[in-house]
Each structure stands twice: as structure tokens, then as C-alpha cells.
Amino acid sequence: MSFAPIIPSSGLNGWQFLQRTLDKQAASHASTAVARRDEAYFRENIGKISSAEELVKDRRLLQITLSAFGMSDDLPNRAFIQRVLESPTREPEPGEKRSFVHRLADKRYLELAKAFGFGDRAAERAQSLSDPALPGAGREELATRLAASMQRDLTALVGSGIGEDATWALIFGTPSLRTMFETAYDLPKDFESQALGEQIKVLRSQTEKIFGSGNASQFAEPDALNALAKRYIGGFADDLLTNYHARRFEEAVGQQDNSMRLALALQRDLAQLAGSDQSESGKWYRILGTPSMRQVFETAFQLPSSFASLDLDRQVDILRSRAERAFGAGDIAQFADPAKLNKLIRQFFVGEQLSEIRSVSSQSAALTLLQSAQASMAAFRQR
């Protein structure tokens, strides 16, 4: 039996009701038979995927994955999604040609490519397939492939003789390794905000708790590597399925009221963006490149349809100016404050109501003019 979210009214009143009942309604939606079956299928099969091609060929896995990133409409576009997944996500050097995914305005595709890392690990994966001495040789599960990739990197670091502290520091400086450890471990919420030295202490402490030793050198051994890789797959599945359930609930809400869906998406996406280490200009570009956030800001600030045709830098200038006028500052970081985020959402709903009033007024004026013209024509014919 499916679960339909309860939204008694539109606008701010409906939004306030949804906020009061959100946790309970979202939990009920995630506990439906369909959601449970999807979760079980993903957990059972995601570790068997070893390439972007395999992922896009499994329609059910792809549907769950795309839904988790708010891109379920892209399910038919398999060739495009495969190209996204196979695209390197490393930031290009000055003068270097940008990869395919970096050329896309919608940055959700970049997040999708980063999450799987197929493009980033392409060279390593090719090496593991050609070298039978590595544990990733042959058509193995993703966890084994990841272990093979990590073995090369970690073996080089451990064998360099630079010491444990420096080895952990270099692990943090290698995006694929850092992501592996962060996903595999249950880290505290304030982990990202801590200084590098404190982050390393946390990782070493978690490593000792799980593996009995806090030394990175142990991961030169295949057994420890495979255990870490499997923990990564489990953590990866947890994170993606959490997003999947949240996005699917938003989709269900959107079937009844799309404005509510946009507001829910904004709560998550803008709060994350506000706390990120991107530059302020980069954050505004991210908003302009994310359809749901862009629509909320354009509606909240009552921007005309011609706004989208302006130069991107000019669009950013206008958004920052409107934000400063409405909230006292022109930066995105301010929306880490729940009060300001809620104020933006309220302004969005008010903006929608104003647009509806204008639309009705315009239609009424047009109808009045039409009726007047018809009356004049009828009077003319009677002469």
C-alpha cells in the first residue's frame, strides 16, 4: 500500500502543517513495501557493480540512484548518465580542458559522478584488470576493486617511511582515500569543521576502535583493506538510501503541491551549500545551476522572466543585491542560520501568492477588455 503525504492546504499554512508532521510522514513513506523492497535490492546489488555501464544497465539500481540525487526524470537518458558517471571530477588546472561533467550547468551531475568516482578511478581500474597480482584482477565486486585501488595508494604512502602522522595527512590530501575513510566510519557531526590535526586524531581513533590499531600501515594487508572497502560500501549505501527516501518523499509531496517540494529541497540543499567551503561566487553559481534552488530565489525575489537571459555574472550581482536588501547580507553562508532560511522560504510562498494574484488580475483585465470589445462589436452590428 502506498503512502500519500497529507497536505491540508497550499501556501504558508500548508507548509507549516507539513513541517510539524514532517518526521512522522517521511518515516511512514520510507516504511512502505515498495520503499523497503527498493532498499533491500540496492543493498544487495550495489557492491556487485564495477562500472558505469553496469550501473546504467540495471534499471532498478539506476532509478534508485537517480532518485537519490533528485534526477529521476533522467532515467531514460542512459547514455548521457553513463557519460556523466565516467567523467573525471577533478577540478581542471588553469588552461586545462574541463571534463564533460564540469561543463554541465546543473551541478547535481557533478555530485553524482563524485559519489561513484568511476571516472576518477578509471586508470586505476584498468591497471587492476591487467595485473593478476592485484586483488582486483578479473571481474570482481566493487569492494574488491576499491581495495585494489587503495592498496596501490596506501602501499606507496606506507612504504615511503614518512611516519604515521605524515601518512594520515597525505591520506587526507588524496580525495579518493579521504572519501573512503570518511564514508566507512561513523564520524561526529562537527568533523568537517575541525582542524586538520583534530580530524586525523578522530580518524586514527576510529581506526583503532574498529581494527585494533590506529596505524595506517595495517592497510597494506589485503584483509584489512577488504574489510575497510566493505565498510565503505555499507556506508555508501546508507548515505545514498537516506537521500533516496528523502527525495522520494519530496516527489510524493510534489505530486500534490510542487511548491512544497521546492521548499523541502531548499531546506536540504541550501543548508548544505551554506556550510560548504566554496567561494561565495561559486555558491551563487551553484544556485543558478540547480533548477529547484534557482526557482525559489527567483520567486522569492520576484524576478522577471527576462532575468534568465542576463549574463551569469549580472545574475549573481542581482541575487546578491536582493539578498542583502532582504536579509541584511549578500552571502549564502547566512542561510546556515535556520531563522534566515525559514524567512527565505516564507518569502518564496508569499512571492508565489503575489504571482497568482497578478495572473488572476491579468486574466480578469483581459476578460473585461474582451467583454467590452464584444459588446462594442454587437452594438456596431445593430446599427
C-alpha positions in Angstrom: 0.0 0.0 0.0 1.4 3.4 -1.0 1.5 6.4 1.3 0.3 9.8 0.2 1.6 12.8 2.2 -1.0 14.8 4.0 -1.1 18.5 2.9 -4.3 20.1 4.0 -3.8 23.4 2.2 -1.4 25.3 0.0 0.8 28.2 0.8 2.3 29.0 4.2 -0.5 27.3 6.2 0.1 24.0 4.4 3.9 24.4 4.8 3.6 24.9 8.5 1.5 21.8 8.9 3.9 19.8 6.8 6.9 21.0 8.9 5.1 19.9 12.1 4.4 16.4 10.8 7.4 16.0 8.5 9.4 13.4 10.5 6.3 11.2 11.1 5.1 11.4 7.5 8.6 10.8 6.0 9.1 7.8 8.2 5.7 6.4 7.1 6.6 6.9 3.5 10.0 5.2 3.9 8.4 2.2 5.5 6.1 1.3 2.6 6.6 -2.1 1.0 7.9 -0.5 -2.2 10.5 1.6 -0.4 11.6 -1.4 1.7 12.0 -3.6 -1.4 14.0 -0.9 -3.2 16.3 -0.5 -0.2 16.9 -4.3 0.0 17.6 -4.5 -3.7 20.1 -1.7 -3.6 22.0 -3.0 -0.6 22.2 -6.5 -2.2 23.3 -5.4 -5.6 25.3 -2.1 -5.4 28.5 -3.8 -4.3 28.4 -6.0 -7.4 28.6 -3.0 -9.8 32.1 -2.4 -11.2 31.5 0.2 -13.9 29.2 3.0 -15.0 28.0 0.8 -17.9 26.8 -1.9 -15.5 25.0 0.6 -13.3 23.0 2.1 -16.2 22.1 -1.3 -17.5 20.4 -2.2 -14.2 17.3 -0.1 -14.5 16.2 -0.5 -10.9 19.6 0.4 -9.4 19.8 3.4 -11.7 16.3 4.5 -10.8 17.2 4.4 -7.1 20.5 6.2 -7.7 19.0 9.0 -9.8 16.1 9.5 -7.4 18.7 9.9 -4.6 20.1 12.8 -6.5 16.8 14.3 -7.5 17.2 13.4 -11.1 14.6 10.6 -11.6 13.5 12.3 -14.8 16.8 11.4 -16.4 16.1 7.6 -16.2 15.5 7.3 -19.9 18.8 9.2 -20.7 21.1 6.2 -20.0 23.9 7.1 -22.5 24.0 10.6 -21.1 24.1 9.4 -17.4 26.9 6.9 -18.3 28.9 9.7 -19.8 28.4 11.7 -16.6 29.4 8.8 -14.4 32.6 8.1 -16.5 33.6 11.7 -16.4 36.6 12.7 -14.1 35.5 15.1 -11.4 38.9 16.6 -10.5 39.0 20.4 -10.8 40.8 21.3 -14.0 44.1 23.1 -13.8 44.3 26.7 -15.3 44.2 26.3 -19.1 43.2 22.6 -18.9 40.2 21.4 -20.8 37.2 20.8 -18.5 35.8 17.3 -18.3 32.2 16.7 -19.6 30.6 16.8 -16.2 32.3 20.1 -15.3 30.8 21.7 -18.4 27.2 20.9 -17.2 25.4 23.8 -15.5 23.4 21.6 -13.2 25.9 20.6 -10.5 23.8 17.6 -9.4 25.5 15.7 -12.1 28.9 16.5 -10.7 27.8 15.3 -7.3 26.6 12.0 -8.9 29.9 11.5 -10.6 31.8 12.3 -7.4 29.7 9.8 -5.4 30.6 6.9 -7.6 34.1 8.0 -8.8 34.1 5.8 -11.8 35.8 8.5 -13.9 38.3 9.3 -11.2 39.3 5.6 -10.8 39.3 4.7 -14.5 43.1 4.5 -14.8 43.5 2.6 -11.6 40.7 0.2 -12.5 42.4 -0.5 -15.9 45.6 -1.3 -14.1 44.0 -3.7 -11.7 42.3 -5.6 -14.6 45.7 -6.1 -16.4 47.7 -7.1 -13.3 46.7 -10.5 -12.0 48.8 -10.0 -8.8 46.4 -7.4 -7.5 43.2 -8.5 -5.6 41.1 -6.6 -8.1 42.1 -8.7 -11.1 39.2 -10.2 -13.1 35.6 -9.3 -12.8 35.3 -8.7 -9.1 32.9 -6.9 -6.8 33.3 -3.1 -6.3 34.6 -3.6 -2.7 37.4 -5.7 -4.0 38.2 -3.2 -6.8 38.3 -0.4 -4.3 40.6 -2.4 -2.1 42.9 -2.8 -5.1 42.9 0.9 -5.8 43.6 1.7 -2.2 46.3 -0.8 -1.9 48.4 0.9 -4.6 48.0 4.3 -3.0 48.4 3.2 0.6 51.3 0.9 -0.1 53.2 3.8 -1.7 52.5 6.0 1.3 53.3 3.5 4.0 56.4 2.3 2.2 57.8 5.9 1.9 59.0 5.9 5.5 57.4 9.3 6.3 55.8 8.2 9.5 52.2 7.7 10.6 51.3 11.3 11.1 52.5 12.3 7.6 50.9 9.3 6.1 47.5 10.2 7.5 48.0 13.8 6.4 48.6 12.5 2.8 45.6 10.3 3.0 43.6 13.4 3.7 45.2 15.0 0.7 44.1 12.2 -1.6 40.4 12.7 -2.3 39.5 9.1 -3.1 41.2 7.8 0.1 39.7 10.6 2.3 36.2 9.8 0.9 36.8 6.1 1.6 37.7 6.6 5.2 35.0 9.2 5.9 32.3 7.1 4.4 33.4 3.9 6.1 33.5 5.5 9.6 30.7 6.9 11.7 32.2 10.3 12.2 30.9 13.1 14.5 28.7 15.8 13.0 31.3 18.5 13.6 34.1 16.5 11.9 34.4 18.7 8.8 34.7 21.9 10.9 37.6 20.6 13.0 41.2 21.5 12.3 43.3 19.0 10.2 45.2 17.7 13.2 42.0 17.0 15.1 40.4 15.3 12.1 43.4 13.0 11.8 43.1 12.2 15.6 39.5 11.3 15.1 40.3 9.0 12.1 43.1 7.3 14.0 40.9 6.8 17.0 38.1 5.3 14.8 40.6 3.1 13.0 41.9 1.7 16.4 38.3 1.2 17.6 37.4 -0.8 14.5 40.6 -2.6 13.6 42.5 -2.7 16.8 45.3 -0.4 15.7 45.3 3.2 14.7 48.2 2.8 12.2 47.7 3.4 8.5 50.3 0.8 7.8 47.9 -2.1 8.5 46.0 -1.3 5.3 48.9 -2.6 3.2 47.5 -6.0 4.1 44.7 -7.3 1.9 42.4 -8.5 4.7 42.3 -5.1 6.4 41.9 -3.4 3.0 38.9 -5.6 2.1 37.3 -5.1 5.5 37.7 -1.3 5.1 36.3 -1.4 1.5 33.3 -3.4 2.6 32.6 -0.9 5.4 32.8 1.8 2.7 30.2 0.1 0.6 27.9 -0.2 3.6 28.3 3.5 4.5 27.9 4.5 0.8 24.6 2.6 0.6 23.4 4.1 3.9 24.1 7.7 2.7 22.6 7.1 -0.8 19.5 5.4 0.6 18.9 8.2 3.1 18.9 10.7 0.2 16.7 8.3 -1.8 14.0 8.1 0.8 14.1 11.9 1.3 13.9 12.6 -2.4 11.1 10.1 -3.0 9.1 11.7 -0.2 9.7 15.1 -1.8 8.4 13.7 -5.1 5.3 12.4 -3.4 4.8 15.8 -1.8 5.4 17.4 -5.3 2.6 15.4 -6.8 0.2 17.3 -4.5 1.9 20.6 -4.3 5.1 21.4 -6.2 5.9 24.5 -4.2 6.1 22.3 -1.1 8.6 20.1 -2.9 10.8 23.0 -3.8 10.8 24.3 -0.3 11.7 20.9 1.1 14.6 20.6 -1.4 15.7 24.1 -0.5 15.9 23.2 3.2 18.4 20.5 2.5 20.4 21.8 -0.5 20.8 25.5 0.7 21.7 24.5 4.2 24.5 22.2 2.8 25.7 24.8 0.4 25.8 27.5 3.1 28.1 25.4 5.2 30.4 24.3 2.3 33.9 25.8 1.7 33.1 27.0 -1.8 33.7 30.7 -2.6 30.7 33.0 -2.3 30.6 33.4 -6.1 30.8 29.7 -6.5 27.8 29.2 -4.2 25.7 31.7 -6.2 26.7 29.9 -9.4 25.7 26.6 -7.8 22.2 28.1 -7.0 21.8 29.3 -10.6 22.8 25.8 -11.8 20.4 24.0 -9.6 16.8 24.3 -11.0 15.0 23.9 -7.7 17.0 26.5 -5.8 17.1 28.9 -8.7 13.3 28.8 -8.9 12.9 29.5 -5.2 15.2 32.5 -5.3 13.6 33.9 -8.5 10.1 33.6 -7.0 11.1 34.9 -3.6 12.8 38.0 -5.1 10.0 38.4 -7.7 12.5 38.5 -10.6 11.0 38.8 -14.2 11.3 36.0 -16.8 13.9 38.1 -18.6 16.3 37.6 -15.7 17.5 34.2 -17.0 18.6 35.8 -20.3 21.1 38.1 -18.5 24.9 37.4 -18.3 25.6 35.0 -15.4 27.8 37.5 -13.5 25.0 40.0 -13.8 22.5 37.4 -12.4 24.8 36.8 -9.4 25.1 40.6 -8.8 21.3 40.9 -8.8 20.8 38.0 -6.5 23.4 39.2 -4.0 21.9 42.7 -4.0 18.4 41.3 -3.4 19.6 39.1 -0.7 21.4 41.9 1.1 18.2 44.1 0.8 16.0 41.3 2.2 18.3 39.6 4.8 21.0 42.1 5.6 23.8 40.3 3.9 24.6 39.2 0.3 26.4 35.9 1.2 25.0 32.4 1.1 26.7 31.5 4.4 24.0 33.4 6.3 21.4 30.7 5.3 23.2 28.3 7.7 21.0 30.2 10.2 17.7 28.4 10.3 15.8 31.7 11.0 17.1 33.2 7.8 16.4 30.0 5.8 12.9 30.0 7.1 12.4 33.6 6.2 13.5 32.9 2.7 11.0 30.0 2.4 8.2 32.3 3.7 9.2 34.9 1.2 9.1 32.2 -1.5 5.5 31.3 -0.6 4.5 35.0 -0.4 6.1 35.5 -3.8 4.1 32.7 -5.3 0.8 34.1 -3.9 1.7 37.5 -5.4 2.4 35.9 -8.8 -1.0 34.1 -8.6 -2.8 37.4 -7.8 -1.1 39.1 -10.7 -2.1 36.3 -13.0 -5.7 36.4 -11.9 -5.8 40.2 -12.2 -4.3 40.0 -15.6 -6.8 37.4 -16.7 -9.6 39.5 -15.2 -8.4 42.6 -17.0 -8.1 40.6 -20.3 -11.6 39.2 -19.8 -13.0 42.7 -19.1 -11.4 44.0 -22.3 -12.7 41.1 -24.3 -16.2 41.5 -23.0 -16.1 45.3 -23.7 -14.9 44.6 -27.2 -17.6 42.0 -27.8 -20.2 44.5 -26.5 -18.9 47.2 -28.8 -19.0 44.8 -31.8 -22.5 43.8 -31.0 -23.6 47.4 -30.8 -21.9 48.2 -34.1 -23.7 45.4 -35.8 -27.1 46.6 -34.6 -26.7 50.0 -36.2 
